[in-house]
Amino acid sequence: MYRAMGQELPRTKRILELNPEHALVTGLRTTHEANADDPALAEAAELLYGMALLAEGGELADPPRFTCLLADRLARSV
């Protein structure tokens, strides 16, 4: 209806919902409790947020950074 009337669609506020029992969320919580200053914690949270954006069809603010973080994390895990 907005487009038919020549108006822009209203911006919607995104809501990130997390399953508190998911292994990623419990791992982030455990790491935060053990060492809140761990830089890997911020990277993991950024990756989780980027994955959520992509999963719902959104766009990343900085795709090269996301790709770099993901590649670095994968390289450390193999």
PQR file with spaces between the fields and no chain letter, atoms N, CA, C, O and H, PARSE charges and radii, in Angstrom:
ATOM       1  N    MET     1       0.820   -1.183    0.000 -0.4000 1.5000
ATOM       2  CA   MET     1       0.000    0.000    0.000 -0.0000 2.0000
ATOM       3  C    MET     1       0.873    1.259    0.000  0.5500 1.7000
ATOM       4  O    MET     1       0.557    2.250   -0.659 -0.5500 1.4000
ATOM       5  N    TYR     2       1.966    1.198    0.747 -0.4000 1.5000
ATOM       6  CA   TYR     2       2.839    2.372    0.794 -0.0000 2.0000
ATOM       7  C    TYR     2       3.378    2.693   -0.597  0.5500 1.7000
ATOM       8  O    TYR     2       3.365    3.847   -1.026 -0.5500 1.4000
ATOM       9  H    TYR     2       2.222    0.394    1.282  0.4000 1.0000
ATOM      10  N    ARG     3       3.849    1.672   -1.290 -0.4000 1.5000
ATOM      11  CA   ARG     3       4.401    1.891   -2.627 -0.0000 2.0000
ATOM      12  C    ARG     3       3.334    2.386   -3.587  0.5500 1.7000
ATOM      13  O    ARG     3       3.599    3.256   -4.416 -0.5500 1.4000
ATOM      14  H    ARG     3       3.860    0.735   -0.942  0.4000 1.0000
ATOM      15  N    ALA     4       2.138    1.843   -3.481 -0.4000 1.5000
ATOM      16  CA   ALA     4       1.048    2.261   -4.365 -0.0000 2.0000
ATOM      17  C    ALA     4       0.712    3.733   -4.159  0.5500 1.7000
ATOM      18  O    ALA     4       0.277    4.414   -5.088 -0.5500 1.4000
ATOM      19  H    ALA     4       1.922    1.136   -2.807  0.4000 1.0000
ATOM      20  N    MET     5       0.919    4.221   -2.931 -0.4000 1.5000
ATOM      21  CA   MET     5       0.629    5.627   -2.629 -0.0000 2.0000
ATOM      22  C    MET     5       1.854    6.508   -2.828  0.5500 1.7000
ATOM      23  O    MET     5       1.818    7.704   -2.540 -0.5500 1.4000
ATOM      24  H    MET     5       1.273    3.668   -2.177  0.4000 1.0000
ATOM      25  N    GLY     6       2.965    5.900   -3.332 -0.4000 1.5000
ATOM      26  CA   GLY     6       4.170    6.679   -3.588 -0.0000 2.0000
ATOM      27  C    GLY     6       4.950    7.025   -2.331  0.5500 1.7000
ATOM      28  O    GLY     6       5.750    7.960   -2.331 -0.5500 1.4000
ATOM      29  H    GLY     6       2.994    4.928   -3.565  0.4000 1.0000
ATOM      30  N    GLN     7       4.722    6.283   -1.270 -0.4000 1.5000
ATOM      31  CA   GLN     7       5.428    6.541   -0.017 -0.0000 2.0000
ATOM      32  C    GLN     7       6.484    5.474    0.224  0.5500 1.7000
ATOM      33  O    GLN     7       6.403    4.363   -0.300 -0.5500 1.4000
ATOM      34  H    GLN     7       4.072    5.523   -1.269  0.4000 1.0000
ATOM      35  N    GLU     8       7.464    5.833    1.019 -0.4000 1.5000
ATOM      36  CA   GLU     8       8.505    4.885    1.392 -0.0000 2.0000
ATOM      37  C    GLU     8       7.982    3.959    2.475  0.5500 1.7000
ATOM      38  O    GLU     8       7.129    4.333    3.280 -0.5500 1.4000
ATOM      39  H    GLU     8       7.530    6.736    1.444  0.4000 1.0000
ATOM      40  N    LEU     9       8.508    2.749    2.478 -0.4000 1.5000
ATOM      41  CA   LEU     9       8.141    1.799    3.524 -0.0000 2.0000
ATOM      42  C    LEU     9       8.722    2.267    4.857  0.5500 1.7000
ATOM      43  O    LEU     9       9.856    2.744    4.898 -0.5500 1.4000
ATOM      44  H    LEU     9       9.201    2.445    1.824  0.4000 1.0000
ATOM      45  N    PRO    10       7.970    2.140    5.934 -0.5600 1.5000
ATOM      46  CA   PRO    10       8.525    2.528    7.235  0.2800 2.0000
ATOM      47  C    PRO    10       9.638    1.573    7.636  0.5500 1.7000
ATOM      48  O    PRO    10       9.583    0.378    7.343 -0.5500 1.4000
ATOM      49  N    ARG    11      10.641    2.108    8.303 -0.4000 1.5000
ATOM      50  CA   ARG    11      11.750    1.280    8.778 -0.0000 2.0000
ATOM      51  C    ARG    11      11.258    0.402    9.919  0.5500 1.7000
ATOM      52  O    ARG    11      10.535    0.851   10.809 -0.5500 1.4000
ATOM      53  H    ARG    11      10.685    3.078    8.540  0.4000 1.0000
ATOM      54  N    THR    12      11.660   -0.833    9.871 -0.4000 1.5000
ATOM      55  CA   THR    12      11.283   -1.750   10.943 -0.0000 2.0000
ATOM      56  C    THR    12      12.485   -2.004   11.826  0.5500 1.7000
ATOM      57  O    THR    12      13.621   -2.044   11.353 -0.5500 1.4000
ATOM      58  H    THR    12      12.247   -1.198    9.149  0.4000 1.0000
ATOM      59  N    LYS    13      12.233   -2.174   13.090 -0.4000 1.5000
ATOM      60  CA   LYS    13      13.296   -2.437   14.038 -0.0000 2.0000
ATOM      61  C    LYS    13      13.548   -3.939   14.086  0.5500 1.7000
ATOM      62  O    LYS    13      12.633   -4.734   14.306 -0.5500 1.4000
ATOM      63  H    LYS    13      11.310   -2.142   13.474  0.4000 1.0000
ATOM      64  N    ARG    14      14.799   -4.307   13.876 -0.4000 1.5000
ATOM      65  CA   ARG    14      15.155   -5.719   13.924 -0.0000 2.0000
ATOM      66  C    ARG    14      15.289   -6.163   15.371  0.5500 1.7000
ATOM      67  O    ARG    14      15.711   -5.401   16.240 -0.5500 1.4000
ATOM      68  H    ARG    14      15.542   -3.662   13.698  0.4000 1.0000
ATOM      69  N    ILE    15      14.921   -7.410   15.604 -0.4000 1.5000
ATOM      70  CA   ILE    15      15.027   -7.995   16.930 -0.0000 2.0000
ATOM      71  C    ILE    15      15.828   -9.282   16.809  0.5500 1.7000
ATOM      72  O    ILE    15      15.465  -10.179   16.049 -0.5500 1.4000
ATOM      73  H    ILE    15      14.578   -8.030   14.897  0.4000 1.0000
ATOM      74  N    LEU    16      16.906   -9.366   17.553 -0.4000 1.5000
ATOM      75  CA   LEU    16      17.728  -10.570   17.550 -0.0000 2.0000
ATOM      76  C    LEU    16      17.275  -11.445   18.707  0.5500 1.7000
ATOM      77  O    LEU    16      17.366  -11.059   19.872 -0.5500 1.4000
ATOM      78  H    LEU    16      17.201   -8.637   18.170  0.4000 1.0000
ATOM      79  N    GLU    17      16.790  -12.618   18.368 -0.4000 1.5000
ATOM      80  CA   GLU    17      16.358  -13.566   19.387 -0.0000 2.0000
ATOM      81  C    GLU    17      17.371  -14.698   19.457  0.5500 1.7000
ATOM      82  O    GLU    17      17.740  -15.281   18.438 -0.5500 1.4000
ATOM      83  H    GLU    17      16.716  -12.932   17.422  0.4000 1.0000
ATOM      84  N    LEU    18      17.813  -14.998   20.662 -0.4000 1.5000
ATOM      85  CA   LEU    18      18.785  -16.062   20.859 -0.0000 2.0000
ATOM      86  C    LEU    18      18.180  -17.178   21.686  0.5500 1.7000
ATOM      87  O    LEU    18      17.406  -16.932   22.612 -0.5500 1.4000
ATOM      88  H    LEU    18      17.514  -14.524   21.490  0.4000 1.0000
ATOM      89  N    ASN    19      18.534  -18.395   21.349 -0.4000 1.5000
ATOM      90  CA   ASN    19      18.154  -19.548   22.150 -0.0000 2.0000
ATOM      91  C    ASN    19      19.187  -19.651   23.276  0.5500 1.7000
ATOM      92  O    ASN    19      20.346  -19.965   23.005 -0.5500 1.4000
ATOM      93  H    ASN    19      19.162  -18.595   20.597  0.4000 1.0000
ATOM      94  N    PRO    20      18.806  -19.400   24.519 -0.5600 1.5000
ATOM      95  CA   PRO    20      19.781  -19.383   25.608  0.2800 2.0000
ATOM      96  C    PRO    20      20.429  -20.744   25.868  0.5500 1.7000
ATOM      97  O    PRO    20      21.437  -20.822   26.569 -0.5500 1.4000
ATOM      98  N    GLU    21      19.862  -21.810   25.312 -0.4000 1.5000
ATOM      99  CA   GLU    21      20.416  -23.147   25.509 -0.0000 2.0000
ATOM     100  C    GLU    21      21.307  -23.594   24.346  0.5500 1.7000
ATOM     101  O    GLU    21      21.898  -24.672   24.406 -0.5500 1.4000
ATOM     102  H    GLU    21      19.042  -21.746   24.742  0.4000 1.0000
ATOM     103  N    HIS    22      21.410  -22.779   23.287 -0.4000 1.5000
ATOM     104  CA   HIS    22      22.228  -23.144   22.131 -0.0000 2.0000
ATOM     105  C    HIS    22      23.703  -23.172   22.538  0.5500 1.7000
ATOM     106  O    HIS    22      24.143  -22.379   23.371 -0.5500 1.4000
ATOM     107  H    HIS    22      20.929  -21.903   23.239  0.4000 1.0000
ATOM     108  N    ALA    23      24.449  -24.086   21.946 -0.4000 1.5000
ATOM     109  CA   ALA    23      25.866  -24.245   22.297 -0.0000 2.0000
ATOM     110  C    ALA    23      26.677  -22.969   22.086  0.5500 1.7000
ATOM     111  O    ALA    23      27.578  -22.675   22.873 -0.5500 1.4000
ATOM     112  H    ALA    23      24.092  -24.729   21.269  0.4000 1.0000
ATOM     113  N    LEU    24      26.374  -22.215   21.047 -0.4000 1.5000
ATOM     114  CA   LEU    24      27.099  -20.956   20.824 -0.0000 2.0000
ATOM     115  C    LEU    24      26.829  -19.947   21.934  0.5500 1.7000
ATOM     116  O    LEU    24      27.746  -19.274   22.404 -0.5500 1.4000
ATOM     117  H    LEU    24      25.642  -22.453   20.408  0.4000 1.0000
ATOM     118  N    VAL    25      25.589  -19.844   22.345 -0.4000 1.5000
ATOM     119  CA   VAL    25      25.219  -18.877   23.379 -0.0000 2.0000
ATOM     120  C    VAL    25      25.796  -19.299   24.735  0.5500 1.7000
ATOM     121  O    VAL    25      26.324  -18.463   25.469 -0.5500 1.4000
ATOM     122  H    VAL    25      24.844  -20.391   21.963  0.4000 1.0000
ATOM     123  N    THR    26      25.701  -20.569   25.065 -0.4000 1.5000
ATOM     124  CA   THR    26      26.256  -21.023   26.346 -0.0000 2.0000
ATOM     125  C    THR    26      27.774  -20.904   26.341  0.5500 1.7000
ATOM     126  O    THR    26      28.375  -20.586   27.367 -0.5500 1.4000
ATOM     127  H    THR    26      25.273  -21.248   24.469  0.4000 1.0000
ATOM     128  N    GLY    27      28.404  -21.160   25.181 -0.4000 1.5000
ATOM     129  CA   GLY    27      29.852  -20.991   25.078 -0.0000 2.0000
ATOM     130  C    GLY    27      30.273  -19.544   25.249  0.5500 1.7000
ATOM     131  O    GLY    27      31.259  -19.258   25.929 -0.5500 1.4000
ATOM     132  H    GLY    27      27.916  -21.419   24.348  0.4000 1.0000
ATOM     133  N    LEU    28      29.533  -18.626   24.635 -0.4000 1.5000
ATOM     134  CA   LEU    28      29.827  -17.197   24.814 -0.0000 2.0000
ATOM     135  C    LEU    28      29.670  -16.793   26.276  0.5500 1.7000
ATOM     136  O    LEU    28      30.492  -16.051   26.814 -0.5500 1.4000
ATOM     137  H    LEU    28      28.733  -18.858   24.082  0.4000 1.0000
ATOM     138  N    ARG    29      28.618  -17.282   26.911 -0.4000 1.5000
ATOM     139  CA   ARG    29      28.372  -16.949   28.310 -0.0000 2.0000
ATOM     140  C    ARG    29      29.502  -17.486   29.203  0.5500 1.7000
ATOM     141  O    ARG    29      29.999  -16.773   30.075 -0.5500 1.4000
ATOM     142  H    ARG    29      27.950  -17.885   26.474  0.4000 1.0000
ATOM     143  N    THR    30      29.893  -18.720   28.985 -0.4000 1.5000
ATOM     144  CA   THR    30      30.953  -19.332   29.784 -0.0000 2.0000
ATOM     145  C    THR    30      32.272  -18.592   29.599  0.5500 1.7000
ATOM     146  O    THR    30      32.983  -18.328   30.568 -0.5500 1.4000
ATOM     147  H    THR    30      29.489  -19.299   28.277  0.4000 1.0000
ATOM     148  N    THR    31      32.595  -18.260   28.353 -0.4000 1.5000
ATOM     149  CA   THR    31      33.828  -17.523   28.074 -0.0000 2.0000
ATOM     150  C    THR    31      33.791  -16.143   28.713  0.5500 1.7000
ATOM     151  O    THR    31      34.793  -15.684   29.263 -0.5500 1.4000
ATOM     152  H    THR    31      32.017  -18.475   27.566  0.4000 1.0000
ATOM     153  N    HIS    32      32.650  -15.487   28.645 -0.4000 1.5000
ATOM     154  CA   HIS    32      32.520  -14.156   29.243 -0.0000 2.0000
ATOM     155  C    HIS    32      32.698  -14.221   30.756  0.5500 1.7000
ATOM     156  O    HIS    32      33.343  -13.353   31.343 -0.5500 1.4000
ATOM     157  H    HIS    32      31.836  -15.861   28.199  0.4000 1.0000
ATOM     158  N    GLU    33      32.133  -15.241   31.388 -0.4000 1.5000
ATOM     159  CA   GLU    33      32.267  -15.377   32.836 -0.0000 2.0000
ATOM     160  C    GLU    33      33.710  -15.659   33.235  0.5500 1.7000
ATOM     161  O    GLU    33      34.163  -15.202   34.285 -0.5500 1.4000
ATOM     162  H    GLU    33      31.609  -15.947   30.911  0.4000 1.0000
ATOM     163  N    ALA    34      34.437  -16.411   32.402 -0.4000 1.5000
ATOM     164  CA   ALA    34      35.817  -16.759   32.706 -0.0000 2.0000
ATOM     165  C    ALA    34      36.779  -15.614   32.408  0.5500 1.7000
ATOM     166  O    ALA    34      37.716  -15.376   33.170 -0.5500 1.4000
ATOM     167  H    ALA    34      34.069  -16.782   31.550  0.4000 1.0000
ATOM     168  N    ASN    35      36.551  -14.905   31.306 -0.4000 1.5000
ATOM     169  CA   ASN    35      37.463  -13.838   30.895 -0.0000 2.0000
ATOM     170  C    ASN    35      36.718  -12.867   29.991  0.5500 1.7000
ATOM     171  O    ASN    35      36.704  -13.029   28.771 -0.5500 1.4000
ATOM     172  H    ASN    35      35.790  -15.099   30.687  0.4000 1.0000
ATOM     173  N    ALA    36      36.108  -11.870   30.586 -0.4000 1.5000
ATOM     174  CA   ALA    36      35.302  -10.905   29.833 -0.0000 2.0000
ATOM     175  C    ALA    36      36.132  -10.071   28.870  0.5500 1.7000
ATOM     176  O    ALA    36      35.578   -9.481   27.943 -0.5500 1.4000
ATOM     177  H    ALA    36      36.120  -11.738   31.577  0.4000 1.0000
ATOM     178  N    ASP    37      37.452  -10.005   29.062 -0.4000 1.5000
ATOM     179  CA   ASP    37      38.307   -9.195   28.201 -0.0000 2.0000
ATOM     180  C    ASP    37      38.912   -9.981   27.038  0.5500 1.7000
ATOM     181  O    ASP    37      39.731   -9.441   26.294 -0.5500 1.4000
ATOM     182  H    ASP    37      37.903  -10.485   29.814  0.4000 1.0000
ATOM     183  N    ASP    38      38.528  -11.228   26.872 -0.4000 1.5000
ATOM     184  CA   ASP    38      39.062  -12.061   25.799 -0.0000 2.0000
ATOM     185  C    ASP    38      38.632  -11.491   24.449  0.5500 1.7000
ATOM     186  O    ASP    38      37.434  -11.406   24.178 -0.5500 1.4000
ATOM     187  H    ASP    38      37.863  -11.666   27.477  0.4000 1.0000
ATOM     188  N    PRO    39      39.590  -11.094   23.586 -0.5600 1.5000
ATOM     189  CA   PRO    39      39.213  -10.515   22.293  0.2800 2.0000
ATOM     190  C    PRO    39      38.465  -11.502   21.389  0.5500 1.7000
ATOM     191  O    PRO    39      37.696  -11.087   20.522 -0.5500 1.4000
ATOM     192  N    ALA    40      38.685  -12.785   21.587 -0.4000 1.5000
ATOM     193  CA   ALA    40      37.976  -13.785   20.787 -0.0000 2.0000
ATOM     194  C    ALA    40      36.481  -13.753   21.076  0.5500 1.7000
ATOM     195  O    ALA    40      35.674  -14.122   20.224 -0.5500 1.4000
ATOM     196  H    ALA    40      39.310  -13.122   22.291  0.4000 1.0000
ATOM     197  N    LEU    41      36.116  -13.317   22.263 -0.4000 1.5000
ATOM     198  CA   LEU    41      34.711  -13.228   22.649 -0.0000 2.0000
ATOM     199  C    LEU    41      33.976  -12.198   21.784  0.5500 1.7000
ATOM     200  O    LEU    41      32.884  -12.468   21.284 -0.5500 1.4000
ATOM     201  H    LEU    41      36.772  -13.017   22.955  0.4000 1.0000
ATOM     202  N    ALA    42      34.568  -11.038   21.614 -0.4000 1.5000
ATOM     203  CA   ALA    42      33.956   -9.993   20.778 -0.0000 2.0000
ATOM     204  C    ALA    42      33.866  -10.442   19.322  0.5500 1.7000
ATOM     205  O    ALA    42      32.874  -10.173   18.644 -0.5500 1.4000
ATOM     206  H    ALA    42      35.455  -10.818   22.019  0.4000 1.0000
ATOM     207  N    GLU    43      34.907  -11.127   18.845 -0.4000 1.5000
ATOM     208  CA   GLU    43      34.878  -11.620   17.469 -0.0000 2.0000
ATOM     209  C    GLU    43      33.770  -12.651   17.279  0.5500 1.7000
ATOM     210  O    GLU    43      33.057  -12.624   16.276 -0.5500 1.4000
ATOM     211  H    GLU    43      35.712  -11.345   19.396  0.4000 1.0000
ATOM     212  N    ALA    44      33.626  -13.553   18.238 -0.4000 1.5000
ATOM     213  CA   ALA    44      32.583  -14.576   18.134 -0.0000 2.0000
ATOM     214  C    ALA    44      31.201  -13.938   18.149  0.5500 1.7000
ATOM     215  O    ALA    44      30.321  -14.350   17.394 -0.5500 1.4000
ATOM     216  H    ALA    44      34.205  -13.575   19.053  0.4000 1.0000
ATOM     217  N    ALA    45      31.005  -12.945   18.994 -0.4000 1.5000
ATOM     218  CA   ALA    45      29.717  -12.252   19.046 -0.0000 2.0000
ATOM     219  C    ALA    45      29.442  -11.529   17.726  0.5500 1.7000
ATOM     220  O    ALA    45      28.309  -11.524   17.245 -0.5500 1.4000
ATOM     221  H    ALA    45      31.720  -12.610   19.608  0.4000 1.0000
ATOM     222  N    GLU    46      30.467  -10.925   17.147 -0.4000 1.5000
ATOM     223  CA   GLU    46      30.303  -10.239   15.866 -0.0000 2.0000
ATOM     224  C    GLU    46      29.963  -11.224   14.752  0.5500 1.7000
ATOM     225  O    GLU    46      29.132  -10.934   13.891 -0.5500 1.4000
ATOM     226  H    GLU    46      31.388  -10.929   17.538  0.4000 1.0000
ATOM     227  N    LEU    47      30.603  -12.383   14.772 -0.4000 1.5000
ATOM     228  CA   LEU    47      30.293  -13.421   13.786 -0.0000 2.0000
ATOM     229  C    LEU    47      28.867  -13.932   13.952  0.5500 1.7000
ATOM     230  O    LEU    47      28.158  -14.123   12.964 -0.5500 1.4000
ATOM     231  H    LEU    47      31.278  -12.619   15.472  0.4000 1.0000
ATOM     232  N    LEU    48      28.449  -14.151   15.177 -0.4000 1.5000
ATOM     233  CA   LEU    48      27.090  -14.620   15.436 -0.0000 2.0000
ATOM     234  C    LEU    48      26.062  -13.607   14.936  0.5500 1.7000
ATOM     235  O    LEU    48      25.063  -13.982   14.324 -0.5500 1.4000
ATOM     236  H    LEU    48      29.025  -13.996   15.980  0.4000 1.0000
ATOM     237  N    TYR    49      26.308  -12.335   15.195 -0.4000 1.5000
ATOM     238  CA   TYR    49      25.401  -11.283   14.733 -0.0000 2.0000
ATOM     239  C    TYR    49      25.371  -11.232   13.198  0.5500 1.7000
ATOM     240  O    TYR    49      24.300  -11.106   12.603 -0.5500 1.4000
ATOM     241  H    TYR    49      27.120  -12.030   15.693  0.4000 1.0000
ATOM     242  N    GLY    50      26.529  -11.327   12.567 -0.4000 1.5000
ATOM     243  CA   GLY    50      26.593  -11.322   11.102 -0.0000 2.0000
ATOM     244  C    GLY    50      25.864  -12.507   10.500  0.5500 1.7000
ATOM     245  O    GLY    50      25.180  -12.368    9.486 -0.5500 1.4000
ATOM     246  H    GLY    50      27.399  -11.429   13.050  0.4000 1.0000
ATOM     247  N    MET    51      26.003  -13.672   11.118 -0.4000 1.5000
ATOM     248  CA   MET    51      25.290  -14.855   10.638 -0.0000 2.0000
ATOM     249  C    MET    51      23.784  -14.659   10.752  0.5500 1.7000
ATOM     250  O    MET    51      23.035  -15.058    9.861 -0.5500 1.4000
ATOM     251  H    MET    51      26.558  -13.785   11.942  0.4000 1.0000
ATOM     252  N    ALA    52      23.344  -14.051   11.835 -0.4000 1.5000
ATOM     253  CA   ALA    52      21.910  -13.800   12.023 -0.0000 2.0000
ATOM     254  C    ALA    52      21.390  -12.832   10.955  0.5500 1.7000
ATOM     255  O    ALA    52      20.306  -13.029   10.406 -0.5500 1.4000
ATOM     256  H    ALA    52      23.953  -13.726   12.559  0.4000 1.0000
ATOM     257  N    LEU    53      22.167  -11.792   10.669 -0.4000 1.5000
ATOM     258  CA   LEU    53      21.760  -10.847    9.624 -0.0000 2.0000
ATOM     259  C    LEU    53      21.625  -11.541    8.276  0.5500 1.7000
ATOM     260  O    LEU    53      20.635  -11.351    7.570 -0.5500 1.4000
ATOM     261  H    LEU    53      23.047  -11.632   11.115  0.4000 1.0000
ATOM     262  N    LEU    54      22.617  -12.340    7.925 -0.4000 1.5000
ATOM     263  CA   LEU    54      22.582  -13.033    6.642 -0.0000 2.0000
ATOM     264  C    LEU    54      21.438  -14.035    6.579  0.5500 1.7000
ATOM     265  O    LEU    54      20.795  -14.176    5.539 -0.5500 1.4000
ATOM     266  H    LEU    54      23.421  -12.495    8.499  0.4000 1.0000
ATOM     267  N    ALA    55      21.181  -14.725    7.672 -0.4000 1.5000
ATOM     268  CA   ALA    55      20.126  -15.731    7.703 -0.0000 2.0000
ATOM     269  C    ALA    55      18.750  -15.128    7.464  0.5500 1.7000
ATOM     270  O    ALA    55      17.883  -15.777    6.877 -0.5500 1.4000
ATOM     271  H    ALA    55      21.704  -14.611    8.517  0.4000 1.0000
ATOM     272  N    GLU    56      18.540  -13.894    7.912 -0.4000 1.5000
ATOM     273  CA   GLU    56      17.228  -13.274    7.721 -0.0000 2.0000
ATOM     274  C    GLU    56      17.162  -12.410    6.466  0.5500 1.7000
ATOM     275  O    GLU    56      16.181  -11.701    6.242 -0.5500 1.4000
ATOM     276  H    GLU    56      19.244  -13.367    8.389  0.4000 1.0000
ATOM     277  N    GLY    57      18.211  -12.476    5.649 -0.4000 1.5000
ATOM     278  CA   GLY    57      18.205  -11.766    4.376 -0.0000 2.0000
ATOM     279  C    GLY    57      18.717  -10.350    4.441  0.5500 1.7000
ATOM     280  O    GLY    57      18.553   -9.586    3.490 -0.5500 1.4000
ATOM     281  H    GLY    57      19.008  -13.052    5.830  0.4000 1.0000
ATOM     282  N    GLY    58      19.338   -9.983    5.554 -0.4000 1.5000
ATOM     283  CA   GLY    58      19.868   -8.634    5.705 -0.0000 2.0000
ATOM     284  C    GLY    58      21.230   -8.490    5.047  0.5500 1.7000
ATOM     285  O    GLY    58      21.773   -9.433    4.472 -0.5500 1.4000
ATOM     286  H    GLY    58      19.471  -10.604    6.327  0.4000 1.0000
ATOM     287  N    GLU    59      21.758   -7.289    5.150 -0.4000 1.5000
ATOM     288  CA   GLU    59      23.065   -6.987    4.568 -0.0000 2.0000
ATOM     289  C    GLU    59      24.039   -6.655    5.685  0.5500 1.7000
ATOM     290  O    GLU    59      23.684   -6.008    6.670 -0.5500 1.4000
ATOM     291  H    GLU    59      21.317   -6.523    5.617  0.4000 1.0000
ATOM     292  N    LEU    60      25.265   -7.105    5.516 -0.4000 1.5000
ATOM     293  CA   LEU    60      26.317   -6.810    6.486 -0.0000 2.0000
ATOM     294  C    LEU    60      26.816   -5.388    6.276  0.5500 1.7000
ATOM     295  O    LEU    60      26.913   -4.915    5.144 -0.5500 1.4000
ATOM     296  H    LEU    60      25.554   -7.631    4.716  0.4000 1.0000
ATOM     297  N    ALA    61      27.128   -4.720    7.363 -0.4000 1.5000
ATOM     298  CA   ALA    61      27.661   -3.363    7.265 -0.0000 2.0000
ATOM     299  C    ALA    61      29.067   -3.379    6.662  0.5500 1.7000
ATOM     300  O    ALA    61      29.436   -2.466    5.923 -0.5500 1.4000
ATOM     301  H    ALA    61      27.049   -5.105    8.283  0.4000 1.0000
ATOM     302  N    ASP    62      29.851   -4.416    6.975 -0.4000 1.5000
ATOM     303  CA   ASP    62      31.233   -4.516    6.499 -0.0000 2.0000
ATOM     304  C    ASP    62      31.521   -5.961    6.073  0.5500 1.7000
ATOM     305  O    ASP    62      32.126   -6.715    6.835 -0.5500 1.4000
ATOM     306  H    ASP    62      29.551   -5.158    7.575  0.4000 1.0000
ATOM     307  N    PRO    63      31.096   -6.354    4.864 -0.5600 1.5000
ATOM     308  CA   PRO    63      31.298   -7.735    4.423  0.2800 2.0000
ATOM     309  C    PRO    63      32.757   -8.199    4.425  0.5500 1.7000
ATOM     310  O    PRO    63      33.013   -9.346    4.789 -0.5500 1.4000
ATOM     311  N    PRO    64      33.733   -7.353    4.033 -0.5600 1.5000
ATOM     312  CA   PRO    64      35.125   -7.829    4.080  0.2800 2.0000
ATOM     313  C    PRO    64      35.578   -8.172    5.507  0.5500 1.7000
ATOM     314  O    PRO    64      36.318   -9.137    5.702 -0.5500 1.4000
ATOM     315  N    ARG    65      35.143   -7.396    6.494 -0.4000 1.5000
ATOM     316  CA   ARG    65      35.524   -7.698    7.878 -0.0000 2.0000
ATOM     317  C    ARG    65      34.913   -9.020    8.321  0.5500 1.7000
ATOM     318  O    ARG    65      35.587   -9.838    8.947 -0.5500 1.4000
ATOM     319  H    ARG    65      34.542   -6.612    6.335  0.4000 1.0000
ATOM     320  N    PHE    66      33.641   -9.233    7.998 -0.4000 1.5000
ATOM     321  CA   PHE    66      32.988  -10.481    8.363 -0.0000 2.0000
ATOM     322  C    PHE    66      33.724  -11.662    7.737  0.5500 1.7000
ATOM     323  O    PHE    66      33.973  -12.665    8.406 -0.5500 1.4000
ATOM     324  H    PHE    66      33.094   -8.568    7.489  0.4000 1.0000
ATOM     325  N    THR    67      34.072  -11.548    6.457 -0.4000 1.5000
ATOM     326  CA   THR    67      34.777  -12.611    5.756 -0.0000 2.0000
ATOM     327  C    THR    67      36.138  -12.878    6.385  0.5500 1.7000
ATOM     328  O    THR    67      36.538  -14.032    6.542 -0.5500 1.4000
ATOM     329  H    THR    67      33.870  -10.733    5.913  0.4000 1.0000
ATOM     330  N    CYS    68      36.845  -11.817    6.744 -0.4000 1.5000
ATOM     331  CA   CYS    68      38.151  -11.954    7.381 -0.0000 2.0000
ATOM     332  C    CYS    68      38.024  -12.646    8.739  0.5500 1.7000
ATOM     333  O    CYS    68      38.788  -13.562    9.039 -0.5500 1.4000
ATOM     334  H    CYS    68      36.520  -10.880    6.617  0.4000 1.0000
ATOM     335  N    LEU    69      37.066  -12.215    9.558 -0.4000 1.5000
ATOM     336  CA   LEU    69      36.852  -12.844   10.864 -0.0000 2.0000
ATOM     337  C    LEU    69      36.519  -14.318   10.715  0.5500 1.7000
ATOM     338  O    LEU    69      37.037  -15.156   11.453 -0.5500 1.4000
ATOM     339  H    LEU    69      36.444  -11.471    9.313  0.4000 1.0000
ATOM     340  N    LEU    70      35.662  -14.630    9.766 -0.4000 1.5000
ATOM     341  CA   LEU    70      35.258  -16.015    9.548 -0.0000 2.0000
ATOM     342  C    LEU    70      36.440  -16.861    9.068  0.5500 1.7000
ATOM     343  O    LEU    70      36.648  -17.972    9.557 -0.5500 1.4000
ATOM     344  H    LEU    70      35.241  -13.949    9.167  0.4000 1.0000
ATOM     345  N    ALA    71      37.207  -16.341    8.122 -0.4000 1.5000
ATOM     346  CA   ALA    71      38.366  -17.069    7.602 -0.0000 2.0000
ATOM     347  C    ALA    71      39.403  -17.299    8.700  0.5500 1.7000
ATOM     348  O    ALA    71      39.964  -18.389    8.806 -0.5500 1.4000
ATOM     349  H    ALA    71      37.038  -15.439    7.725  0.4000 1.0000
ATOM     350  N    ASP    72      39.657  -16.280    9.513 -0.4000 1.5000
ATOM     351  CA   ASP    72      40.617  -16.426   10.615 -0.0000 2.0000
ATOM     352  C    ASP    72      40.144  -17.471   11.609  0.5500 1.7000
ATOM     353  O    ASP    72      40.933  -18.297   12.069 -0.5500 1.4000
ATOM     354  H    ASP    72      39.201  -15.394    9.427  0.4000 1.0000
ATOM     355  N    ARG    73      38.870  -17.440   11.942 -0.4000 1.5000
ATOM     356  CA   ARG    73      38.321  -18.411   12.902 -0.0000 2.0000
ATOM     357  C    ARG    73      38.413  -19.832   12.340  0.5500 1.7000
ATOM     358  O    ARG    73      38.772  -20.768   13.053 -0.5500 1.4000
ATOM     359  H    ARG    73      38.229  -16.769   11.569  0.4000 1.0000
ATOM     360  N    LEU    74      38.086  -19.979   11.063 -0.4000 1.5000
ATOM     361  CA   LEU    74      38.190  -21.302   10.435 -0.0000 2.0000
ATOM     362  C    LEU    74      39.632  -21.788   10.383  0.5500 1.7000
ATOM     363  O    LEU    74      39.899  -22.965   10.629 -0.5500 1.4000
ATOM     364  H    LEU    74      37.794  -19.218   10.484  0.4000 1.0000
ATOM     365  N    ALA    75      40.556  -20.901   10.067 -0.4000 1.5000
ATOM     366  CA   ALA    75      41.966  -21.273   10.004 -0.0000 2.0000
ATOM     367  C    ALA    75      42.485  -21.740   11.369  0.5500 1.7000
ATOM     368  O    ALA    75      43.296  -22.662   11.442 -0.5500 1.4000
ATOM     369  H    ALA    75      40.339  -19.945    9.867  0.4000 1.0000
ATOM     370  N    ARG    76      42.022  -21.109   12.439 -0.4000 1.5000
ATOM     371  CA   ARG    76      42.452  -21.505   13.781 -0.0000 2.0000
ATOM     372  C    ARG    76      41.849  -22.829   14.217  0.5500 1.7000
ATOM     373  O    ARG    76      42.390  -23.509   15.088 -0.5500 1.4000
ATOM     374  H    ARG    76      41.363  -20.359   12.380  0.4000 1.0000
ATOM     375  N    SER    77      40.722  -23.194   13.606 -0.4000 1.5000
ATOM     376  CA   SER    77      40.039  -24.415   14.050 -0.0000 2.0000
ATOM     377  C    SER    77      40.505  -25.670   13.322  0.5500 1.7000
ATOM     378  O    SER    77      40.199  -26.781   13.754 -0.5500 1.4000
ATOM     379  H    SER    77      40.283  -22.641   12.898  0.4000 1.0000
ATOM     380  N    VAL    78      41.246  -25.507   12.215 -0.4000 1.5000
ATOM     381  CA   VAL    78      41.712  -26.695   11.488 -0.0000 2.0000
ATOM     382  C    VAL    78      43.202  -26.909   11.659  0.5500 1.7000
ATOM     383  O    VAL    78      43.755  -27.863   11.114 -0.5500 1.4000
ATOM     384  H    VAL    78      41.494  -24.604   11.864  0.4000 1.0000
